[in-house]
Amino acid sequence: MTGFSWMKALAAGALMGAMLVFPRQAAESALAALQLFAVKILPGLLPFSVCALLLTAGHTLPASALVLLALPAGSPVGARLFQNAGLSADRSRRAAACTGVMSPMFFLYTVSAWMNDARVGRLLLAAHILSALLCGCFFPRWPRKRISLPYLSAPQAVAQGAQAMLTVAACVALGTVSARMLYCALPGLPPAAVAAAQSLLEVSSGTKALIAQDAPLPAIAACAGFTGLSILLQNASFWQKNGLTLFDLTKIALLRAAIAFVLCLAALPLFARG
């Protein structure tokens, strides 16, 4: 067993143990995560996911076109579109960097509502999309070949979209429960540290926690750029066919988070004047 496999096994064992010690808190946090998913994530993500599958099914498109289709849909649609592209791991990194984004609806609807300011949602969305595209520039260009996507009927697209949503829901719940168990095990942690840890594990509830702690906008942009372990797990389930591991996606996400932080920080003076 490799060192990374040991780390995964230890983390899973620690989480299982914490859930047995704090069963009520684990169940409550899982329920809260699923409610957040059902109310704030699923309504925007599922329609985009199904539409993206229908738009691309049966077509042969360049990689750049798939990226443009993935950006408005969010994760894990981008990874889903590229899973049968047959790219090498090196060539896949650029696509993973550009498409490993969150749905624009998260910023325009959910974050704007939490902040009570639509302008903030638009600012964070702009930093998010630009950071993904700029992050892709750090990796080798994809080949010029066109990528053929299998044909899907409307019922098949709906079924695959729904299956992807189950993966999303499971990852959101897992990340939220992990954050709650960390807080239960270390009750002395400052609330800001708990919010930061939660954002690293699950970005939706983590972003909400950061907003509640009045975190600066660049920090929230970095949180969204990283996308959290739960989304990285979602994307990894599709990218593994192209040779990318969760560790690869984590390194890419850290770079994207750093770029998002810088972009948002640079835009704040213009945002304040606007």
C-alpha positions, 0 to 999 in steps of 0.5 A, spaced: 500 500 500 502 506 498 503 512 502 497 516 499 493 510 500 495 509 507 493 516 508 486 515 505 485 509 509 487 513 516 482 519 514 477 514 513 478 510 519 478 517 523 472 519 520 468 513 522 471 513 529 469 520 530 462 519 527 461 513 532 463 518 538 458 523 535 453 520 532 448 525 533 452 531 530 454 527 524 447 525 522 445 533 523 450 535 519 449 530 513 442 532 513 444 539 513 448 538 507 443 534 503 438 540 505 443 545 502 444 541 496 437 540 495 435 547 495 441 551 493 445 546 488 441 541 485 436 546 482 441 550 478 446 544 477 442 539 474 438 542 468 445 545 466 448 538 467 443 535 462 443 540 457 450 540 457 450 532 455 444 533 450 448 539 447 454 535 446 452 528 445 453 524 438 458 530 436 465 531 434 468 537 437 475 540 439 477 541 446 476 548 446 468 547 445 468 542 450 471 547 455 466 553 453 460 548 454 463 546 461 464 553 464 456 555 464 455 548 467 460 547 473 463 541 476 462 535 475 460 536 468 466 538 465 470 532 467 464 528 465 465 531 458 472 529 457 472 522 461 472 519 454 477 524 450 483 519 450 488 524 452 494 523 456 495 525 463 499 531 461 494 533 456 488 532 461 491 537 466 489 543 462 482 541 461 482 539 468 484 546 470 479 550 466 473 545 467 474 544 474 469 550 476 463 551 480 456 553 477 455 560 475 448 559 479 452 558 485 455 565 485 449 569 481 444 566 486 446 562 492 452 567 494 449 573 492 443 571 496 448 570 502 451 576 501 445 580 500 449 583 494 448 581 487 455 585 485 459 581 490 456 574 486 458 577 479 465 579 482 466 572 485 464 569 478 468 573 474 474 571 478 472 564 478 472 563 471 478 567 469 482 564 474 480 557 471 482 559 464 489 562 466 490 556 471 490 552 464 495 556 461 500 553 466 499 546 463 501 543 456 496 545 450 491 539 448 492 536 441 488 539 435 484 532 435 477 533 435 473 529 441 468 524 439 462 524 444 457 518 444 450 519 442 445 520 448 437 520 448 434 525 452 432 519 457 439 517 457 442 524 458 437 525 464 439 519 467 446 520 467 445 527 469 441 524 475 447 519 477 452 525 477 447 529 482 447 523 486 455 523 486 455 530 488 450 530 494 454 524 497 460 528 496 457 534 499 455 530 505 461 527 506 465 534 506 460 537 511 460 531 516 468 531 516 468 538 517 463 537 523 467 532 526 473 536 526 470 541 530 467 536 535 474 533 536 477 540 537 472 544 540 477 549 542 478 551 534 476 559 533 470 559 528 474 562 523 479 556 523 473 552 523 470 555 517 476 555 513 477 548 514 470 547 512 471 550 506 477 546 504 472 540 505 466 542 502 465 549 498 458 550 499 457 550 506 464 552 507 463 559 503 457 560 507 461 559 514 466 564 511 461 569 509 458 568 516 465 570 519 466 576 515 471 573 511 475 578 506 472 577 499 479 574 496 479 569 501 472 567 499 474 567 492 480 562 493 475 558 497 471 557 491 477 557 486 480 551 490 472 548 490 473 543 496 475 536 497 468 534 495 468 537 488 475 534 487 472 527 489 467 528 484 471 530 478 476 525 480 471 519 479 471 522 471 478 524 470 481 517 473 480 514 466 485 520 463 490 518 468 489 524 473 489 522 480 485 526 486 492 528 488 493 531 481 487 535 481 488 538 488 495 541 486 491 544 480 486 546 485 491 550 489 494 553 483 487 556 481 485 558 488 492 562 488 490 565 482 483 567 484 485 570 490 490 575 486 485 577 481 479 578 486 484 582 490 486 586 484 479 587 482 477 590 489 479 597 488 475 598 482 469 594 485 469 599 491 469 605 486 463 601 482 
